Amino acid sequence: METIKIQQHQQWLHDNGGQQLDIADEDFNDIILKNEDLNTAIFSNTKFISGIFRNLNLGGSSFFNCTFSSVNFEHCFLRKCEFHECTFINCIFSENEITKTEFYDTAIETCIFNKVKLGWSYFGNCGISDTTFESAELDGLMFMESQFKAIDFKNAEFSTVYPVKINDNINITTIEQLQTAIKKISG
């Protein structure tokens, strides 16, 4: 990603001219982005192949038809992001804030979510397979019209006040209930 585009986005964020970051139809290989404020950026038809995102603020950003393959998200702020028709393959999310984020028609394959906050996030018509959610906070998390295969929730944190909901709005407050619901859906 060009440094000039990031600088212009910083100016735009601070009402100092510049312009909002809007990336379309680009491929980024082996990209490393650290300590950047890219909140409310827009990405469409963009591929991120083998990269590291560390201490990024992507809060409120929108992603349309993007592919993330072998990307590590470390200590990133992804609150209130939107992912539409995106694909995540072999990605690692480590200690990220992903609350109130929306995933629509998105595929998540062979990923690890480790010590992430996923509370109040929404997964609509998503396919999630061979993925581990380890020590994840799941308050109010919703999976609607989503398909699951080989999902593992290790040491997940549930709330009885704000339970997880899957497809038919079953209130889920334990790992066992979640595993049972996923098995029922997966057939």
N, C-alpha and C positions, 0 to 999 in steps of 0.2 A: 504494500500500500504506500503510495507516494507520501513522503513527509509533508509536502506542500498541501495535500488534501487534508491531512490531519491538522496542520496548522490553521488552515482556513476554517475547519470545523471548530477548533478551539476559539477562534475569533467570533464565529457565529454564535457559539454557546454563551459568550460573554457580551453579546450585543455590540460587538466591535468590528462590524463588517463581516467579511468572510462568507462562507456558505455551508449549509448542512451537508454532512458527508453522505453521498449517494453513490454507491458503487454498483455497477451493473455489468454483467457479461464479462467477468474477469476471473482468472485462475491464479491462485496464490499457492506456491509450493514452498515448503520449508520456511514458512513465515514465522517470525517471532515478534510478538507485540507485547510490550511491557509498560506498565504504569501510564496508561493513556486514558483520557476521558473521551469516550466515543459515544456517550449516551445520545439517544434519539437518532442514531445513524440509520440509514436504509441500505440494505443489501439485496440485490435480486440477481438470480441466475449466476451466482458466484460460487466458486469452488475453493475450499481451503483444504489442501492436501498436506498432511504431515506438518504440523505447526504447534507452537506454544503460545497461548494467551495467558499472560500472568498479570495479575492486579489491574485488569481492565474494567472500566465502567462502561458497560453496554446497556445500562438500564434504559428501558423504553425504546430500544432499537427494534427494527422490523426486518425480518429475513423472509424472502420469497424465493422458493425453488432453489435453495442453497444446499450445497453438499459439504459436509465436514467429515473428512476421513483421516483418522489417526491424529486428531487434534487434542491437545491437553489444555483444559481450562483450569487454571490454578488461581484460587483466591479472586475470582471474578464476580462482578456485580451484574447479574442478568435479570434483575427484578423488572417485572412488567414488560418483558420482551415478547414479541410475537414471532412464531415460526410457522410459516405456511408452506406446505408441500416441500419440506426439507428432509434431508437424509443425514443421519449421524451414524458413522460406521467406525468401530474400534476407537471411540473417543473416551477420554477420562475427564470427569468433572470432579475436582478435588477442592473441598472447602469453599464452595461457591454459594452465593445468595441467588436462588432461582425462584423466589416467591412471586406469586401472582403472575407467573409467566404462562403464556398460552401456546399450545402446540396443536396445529390443525393439519390433518392428513400428512403426518410426519412419520418417517420410519426411523426407529432407533435400534441398531443392531450391534451386538457385542460391545456394549459400552459399560462403563463403571461410573456410578454416582457415589462418591465417597465423602461422607460428612458434609452433605449439602442440605440447604434449607429449601424444601420444595413446597412449603405450605401455601395453600390457596392457588396452586397452579392447576391448569386445566389441560388435559390431553383428549382431544376430540378426533375420533376416527384415525387413531394412530396404531401402527404395528410396532410392538416392542418385543424383541427376541434376544435371547442369550445375553441378558443384561442383568447387572447386579446393582441394587440400591443398598449400600452399606452405611449403617449409622446415619441414615437420612431422616430429617424431620418431615413428617407427612401431614401435618395439621390441615384439614379441609381440602386435601388433594382430591381431584376428580378425574376419573377415567371414563369417558363416555364413548360408546360405539368403538371401543378399542379392542385390538386382538393381542394376545400374549402367548409367548412360547419361551420356555426355559428362563423364567424370571426368578431372581432370588432377592429377597428382602432380608438382609442380615442386620440384626440389632436396630431395626427401624424404630423410630419414635412415633407413637400414635397418640392422639388426643381423644378422650372420651367426650369432650365438649364439642370438638370439631372433627368428627370422624372422616375417614377416607370414604369416598363414594365410587362405586363401579357400576357402569351401565344402567342397572335398574334401581339405582339410588340406595343400594344396601349400605347401611351404616357399618363401617368396619373400624374396629378399635384394637385389634390384635393381629400379629403376624399370621397366626393360625387361620383367622377369619379371612384374611387377605389371600392366603394360599388356597383356601377352599373355594373362594369366589373365582379366582383365576382359573383353577382347574375346571370348575363348572363351565366357565365361558369357553375355555380352550377345547372342551369336549373330550 
